[in-house]
Amino acid sequence: MTTKFVIVGAGPAGMRAAEQLVSAGHRPVVIDEAHRFGGQIYRQPPYGVQRERSDLYGFEADRASAALNRFASLLPQIDYRPNTLVWQVAPQTLQLVRDGRDETLPFNALILATGATDRVLPFPGWTLPGVVTLGAAQVALKYQACLVGPRVVFAGTGPLLYLVAWQYASHGGQVMAVLDTAPTGAKLRAVPKMLARPTVAAKGAYFVMRLRLAGVPIYSGVRLLGAEGREHVTALRWQKADGTQRTTNCDAVGVGHGLRSETQLADLAGCRFDYHSVDQAWLPTRDASGRSTVRGVYLAGDGAAILGADAAELSGARAALAALEDFTIATSTALASSLEAESRRHARFRAGLETAFALPANWAADAPDDLIVCRCEEITAGELRECVKTTGAREMNRLKALTRIGMGRCQGRMCAPAASRLLADAAGCDLKDVGRLRSQAPVKPLPIRLMREAATAAPVPFEERDD
Amino acid sequence: MNALLNRLSTVAPRAPVHFELDGVPCTAQQGDTVLTAILTQATRLREAEFSGQPRAGFCLMGACQDCWVQTVDGRRLRACSTLLEDGMRLSTRRQP
């Protein structure tokens, strides 16, 4: 019997996992929700649109080119499926939808490389047209050759804040301000850990320097008070570290507070989750090789824990080796251990990043009652607090059942980091103790017709899933 | 301001694609998503179901589900991940 290897995601982790499997003589299936491979970080323009890779990827152009070219050369040896969504994981089976048609795909080994989206701590007015994530601002630029704006404020925290601001400034965007919610002192405290990857730290310092030279005002330790506008955003109100309030006129706001792993498929596969103190989130448990707690299911890249593109390549390759080992194919242990050693260096650096770009400690306590937390169902912070007060809810799924938070179309992708912090604050407990939202199939909206047609593959029963 | 997205002047325009937005004939470019086609000439994609407030997408990578757009014949498209096709008839207003 030939082993069926399936990779979900075609970003840095998925592409490298495919390469490792092909070099061992296999023909993996690679499922990609996007039109073209590359993931978010190496996202490519649509077919037929010519762009220079140096223009698209900046400092990372060589790395992006290498990854994209290698994967392109593999295409004849893999079963690459773009425009395809995995909407359910059953034992040894995936449910897919492509071009409006449902399909069942059996697997022996499943490598989940599902990536991440922005983690956002909302402020009043964040649902206004023109307020987008930092990742969205990048997608507009890389994928669609457009800038949000023209006048744009970048706000929040994390390395992406400065990278995107510089990408916009260097592509003709009018960057009105960069507003970092983390205090200046946090960056200094993080220096020892960030020396684990000095060139990456140096790139960050370079973006800051170039932004300053371009005359872009940069503030640290700010508090975001609200976006203003009726039809679309026209200004952002914020508070300086010294307490004075400012209003910056703008046509767009890019916001993000680091990244958040996409873990729904691991959850549906029945993987155990543990609380991860660096990411401040419940993440699927994995060992150093990328094995999850479910036999035949492996985790790689930012979908497993936020470590960035370079680490994603390493963990993608390592997870593929683990899958090969488990299906009794001899692999190089030297390569496996060097990948693991290199990954540990990335983890040290990542801990430094979380210190440098610390989340606003008082965000939940400061959030006004009329703040919309859930974009889909328009549930406010006040409704969540009231629910905690009147029902004694202490756990995220209970809060969801009672308020509909996280029950909308995004399944909590956008609101869960904020909602869990509000719950912990209102209930007076640790973030860890409020748990995490259980994932539900389909992980994204599908036409009801498809659900009817879908093969009746039995999902992993709830009682066999870890909560 | 009457658009949320501005095209880079350094990237050559592509072949035109014709579509209809709220009953008005419009032109965008090959390779545009539905979101780009609309937001290079308007500031909203839809109205929120509960408050009726305008929405125009948020994550642009298929995660937030904020950018659903109705077609005149009642279908729903996720604008950030759907490429524009010639002859599409799109509506940003709530339909009766």
Chai-1 contact restraints between the chains, C-beta under 6 A:
chainA,res_idxA,chainB,res_idxB,connection_type,confidence,min_distance_angstrom,max_distance_angstrom,comment,restraint_id
A,Q40,B,M61,contact,1.0,0.0,6.0,A-B,restraint_1
A,P46,B,G31,contact,1.0,0.0,6.0,A-B,restraint_2
A,G48,B,G31,contact,1.0,0.0,6.0,A-B,restraint_3
A,V49,B,G31,contact,1.0,0.0,6.0,A-B,restraint_4
A,T117,B,C59,contact,1.0,0.0,6.0,A-B,restraint_5
A,T117,B,A63,contact,1.0,0.0,6.0,A-B,restraint_6
A,P129,B,L4,contact,1.0,0.0,6.0,A-B,restraint_7
A,P129,B,T43,contact,1.0,0.0,6.0,A-B,restraint_8
A,P129,B,R44,contact,1.0,0.0,6.0,A-B,restraint_9
A,P129,B,P54,contact,1.0,0.0,6.0,A-B,restraint_10
A,P129,B,A56,contact,1.0,0.0,6.0,A-B,restraint_11
A,G130,B,L4,contact,1.0,0.0,6.0,A-B,restraint_12
A,V132,B,F58,contact,1.0,0.0,6.0,A-B,restraint_13
A,T133,B,C59,contact,1.0,0.0,6.0,A-B,restraint_14
A,A136,B,C59,contact,1.0,0.0,6.0,A-B,restraint_15
A,A136,B,L60,contact,1.0,0.0,6.0,A-B,restraint_16
A,V139,B,L60,contact,1.0,0.0,6.0,A-B,restraint_17
A,V139,B,M61,contact,1.0,0.0,6.0,A-B,restraint_18
A,Q144,B,T36,contact,1.0,0.0,6.0,A-B,restraint_19
A,A145,B,L8,contact,1.0,0.0,6.0,A-B,restraint_20
A,A145,B,V11,contact,1.0,0.0,6.0,A-B,restraint_21
A,C146,B,L5,contact,1.0,0.0,6.0,A-B,restraint_22
A,C146,B,R7,contact,1.0,0.0,6.0,A-B,restraint_23
A,L147,B,N6,contact,1.0,0.0,6.0,A-B,restraint_24
A,P150,B,N6,contact,1.0,0.0,6.0,A-B,restraint_25
A,E231,B,T43,contact,1.0,0.0,6.0,A-B,restraint_26
A,E231,B,P54,contact,1.0,0.0,6.0,A-B,restraint_27
A,H232,B,T43,contact,1.0,0.0,6.0,A-B,restraint_28
A,D251,B,M1,contact,1.0,0.0,6.0,A-B,restraint_29
A,R375,B,D66,contact,1.0,0.0,6.0,A-B,restraint_30
A,E378,B,F50,contact,1.0,0.0,6.0,A-B,restraint_31
A,E378,B,S51,contact,1.0,0.0,6.0,A-B,restraint_32
A,R409,B,Q65,contact,1.0,0.0,6.0,A-B,restraint_33
A,C410,B,C64,contact,1.0,0.0,6.0,A-B,restraint_34
A,C410,B,Q65,contact,1.0,0.0,6.0,A-B,restraint_35
A,R413,B,A63,contact,1.0,0.0,6.0,A-B,restraint_36
A,M414,B,C64,contact,1.0,0.0,6.0,A-B,restraint_37
